[in-house]
């Protein structure tokens, strides 16, 4: 069995009784069809029965029926909870031999064919729309709507195209995305199957090849589970075989779904994030309702009739339901989510998106935050506030608050770093976007006044970034090795803790040391990205190594456990973050290079401003960079000594640059032109 990442095609091949059999599988996004091709090296060697099953029919009140007519199998039925009607069709196309239709058993028998193509497509009456989130129970979907016509039309179209054309269209769609980036860590590729590769790595034979492969596997997984006009990637990506999918097949918003998209822009797959944008637009009306309810409950004095109260999303969302913030995760979950919208604009420079979606979303979220803050002395603090999933012991709660409780409980805080940090990030991002659009919205003045009163980052007595204002020493509240490091969100994916603030950078590093790496898949990915932002390449790679060693299955899926794709996608983002950063207004190449990746090159990673960057490095030093501008605007690159290097365009003409003559160059590239910096 194999999977070719360059093609997104899986293969099975085996030999039986002297015949070599081949199977090929791909899922085509443009034609919305799964194609399976079976062949053999001898004529007439393929005889088998296609008899599908609708899973879990016996278990719950799921209704369904399979019919077989000529070469078509149809699986049709309905799932009870939300009246979800489904239909799947399988077409059996034989070359040579014959087919027998077994209507009674819902099966098609293939007799002595030379080759067979199976086309599979399916649909439901599910609609990604505001109605689905706002209505209750069976009203979410229209029970009288059936996907039959759409599924049949799709099947007909796939049939008309035929196997070869479908494959061509799949390859062209997939490779257009996948082929944009390559990373080479001077590795030695082997033909070891993944389970052996992993086993060797786990036994101490660490190698760059697997570290490189996992990065591209992450890109493959994102392309394969998140495309425009479909639901975003949930924690199982797009793959689930269970009746009760792990974590309800949900979109968990206190880190997980955001992590799924952290690498989408830098790894040159911004289109994959569009699935989330569609999701956001669909849930926005109910998220606005939640914001009003939240303010009514927690800060009723701020509720003025007819005023926009913004929007908020809490943790456990799924395809039918979006929660409000609160409980074990504070309203920082909204800003955490919005950071992706900000990044999407920063990376793509899509001004239509900025105007129609990004800026309105940020302005509105800021309005919500302005009503979630309460005055405490000179400060404005989120109250109630919670650092995601962290819980305090009764003894800790007693010591800090004087209240007697029992067992572990989520700590109900005032202005914890997670919440204050994301209010700050959202305010700062809103102001930046307003600038980009020359917006004069009157609410901007409120943001300008409030942003100075947030005080999100505090350094504690242990030299740590405090998770809670109420804490003095590290871990006064909560578990010292907790998987969430929500108080480091201002470092990643936020930007408040940055290289201009060395005291905070040191405290963040200290916090990561104290928290340790004994944790789950996605949590290691967050640690890896934080280390990358700190410029700690060796420690970033150590977190990556720990992830591969302890939280990776033999098919290279990430384990929480269970399988959670966030770990795959978060470490993919981590590799990109180690090789290229652009969150401080300048592009930094190999900013967190670990010693064992001292020689290598990458092509096609993306920096904010929509610059496509390639780099080569040797013995830890960059030797050549290339820059392609996709949207125009000034490009600023920082690298030690770059001020003395020469910049040329693709015809070899030297280009004049400004900067500081030392470690920064600034220039304004022509869109579509590739520039090279050499002799560094
Ligand atoms: C968050 C995490 C859990 C898990 C879940 C899906 O609540 O704290 O560890 O990843 O999401």
Boltz pocket constraint, residues with backbone or C-beta under 6 A from the ligand:
constraints:
  - pocket:
      binder: B
      contacts: [[A, 235], [A, 247], [A, 252], [A, 254], [A, 256], [A, 389], [A, 483], [A, 522], [A, 560], [A, 564]]
      max_distance: 6.0
